[in-house]
Amino acid sequence: MRCYILCFVHHIAISLLVVSKRQVISMSSSYKQKKMKTLATRKKTRKRRIEEGMTFEDDSGRLFQPPSTRDPRWKKPSIETVVSGITKSKGQKKAAKKRRKLVASKDKDKDDAIEVVQQESASSDEEVEELSDEEPVNDALFDLPKTPLRLCTSLDDVVAKAIAKHAEIRRKDGRQKTKVLLLVDARSIFKLMKKKMNIRPEMVKAKSKLGVSSSKKPEMAYKNTGLVKTPLDRFKDVNKPVLTGYKSGKLSSVLAEDLSFYPYTEFKVQHVIFVAKNAASSINLDRNLLRNVELHSFVIDDKSATSVSEDELKALQKAYQVSSA
């Protein structure tokens, strides 16, 4: 009987040992998978940064810490100066303010004297300019490099080509981080693009940064492409979540109708797909704001009474690389 009990205990001990070993192996394998995934992600990130010229590395290819953009320690105020600034009396603060004003007024007098001399020289330059015959340059439109503009035969054609261009940009953008602005000048184009691209809010379940399901309730939101309602002043509250998502990178594309909507610098837009019903919209577009943006323009030229005239075509050809359908 004793022998049977010992054998039974020994068998249980061996089975427990096997189970624990399996758990250790599975844990180590999952850890290894996570580690390999992290290393692969780092490799991809490094490759992307090298392609974009964002890395700091020596000739051997080793990465090193980029130079700090913060002020050096010697530029920062010491603890003594901070404390003395807090403990100063009212009288001391007033005296310091007076001294600063006095120095500023002296500098202003010097600047005024320089301005008078500059004005005299400028007036003489103006006289010379009046004598010389030169064309008045009142438009910064032609200082910029020419961007492609496609003339399309109909409303459906212009929308199809714009959507195809958007799809092409998205295909090249592997991480879907490139910010694209789809800008239109007419309500009819806006509605058709919304329909063709199937832009509508969907039920989205909120997630935390750790990937754990959040306690927040699911809400309606745009997933990849958002709509900006116009006029902007009237729909501030409606547009706020869309623009916030666009700025943070949750939304990679935005469709807007208002031509006064120029979020290039604020939202760091990289591509603008401009779809116009009238050629005048492209001519009057403030291209000065498009210096650091890739512009793709599409204009309807349906050979009707409202189509592109010869004068408009000449104006477009001066600013754009015009190609017909």
Phi, psi and omega in degrees: 000316180298320180297318178298318181296317180297317178298318180297315178297317180298318179297317179297318181298317180296316181296320177297320179297318179297316180298315181296321178297317178300318180298317180298316181297315181295321179297315182294323181293319178294322177297318180297318179299315179299317181297315180297321179296317179298315181296320179296318179297317179299319180298315179297316180299316180296318179299315180297318181293325177295317179297323181275358180070031183262353186268158174244111182215156179272186184296329181283353178093004179281134179282144172226167186296129177294153180298141183289141178265355181283158176294141178294165185300324184290342179277337183282147180292141179285167181295330180295316181292323178296314181295317180296324177296324180286319186276000179298144177279170180298317181299317180296319179296319179297317180298318179296321179297317179298317180299317180297319179297319181297315179297318180296320180294322177297315179298323181295318178300318179297315180298321179297318180297319179294321181297320180299314179297317181295322179297319179298315180293324180294320180295322178293322177297321180297321179298318179295320180296322179297324180290321182282138179273110175220152182286139179287126179258099183251010185222128179272013185295323189265000177284338184272155176295149183289137178249155183291139175226128183250126175273127184246155189278334184207177179296315179297321181295315182294320179292317180299317181291321179295318179293322178296320178295318178298317179296322179296316178298317181293326179295320181287338184268093185297318184270001179055043180250349180293130182269124182240134175248120176263107186248125181236160183250000183220148182295324181297319179293318180303312182296317182292320179294320178300318181290312184293324181273355179056050180273112178204152179291142179239163178286117183243129177271125182292143177230147176278171182293335181280354180090359179277142180300133182277160179279352180293150179284150175298144181224160179281126180205158176282142184268301184248316181240128181253162178251133175255118181277145180238156357292149187297323182297325184282326185251040181301312183293322181291320184281343186303308179297327179293312182291326177295316178295324178293319181292320182282341179104000177294321175256128182266341180224152178221136177253124181224148181259327187291126181286346178276001182275097181239079183266030189297308184285320184291320185257003179054053179288139180256326180232136173239120175259107185259119182245118186239139174275326180245139180296330181301327180298320179288323180294318183273359180296132182285085183287350177296334179276000185252025184296320183253025184233142174274117184257130176237114185251143177224126183233141178279127174228085187265016177059027178255191181295330182266010183284181183289124179278173181295319179296318179295321179296319178297317179296321178293319181294334177291325186258337186231163170269092188278132174226138182266161182289000000 
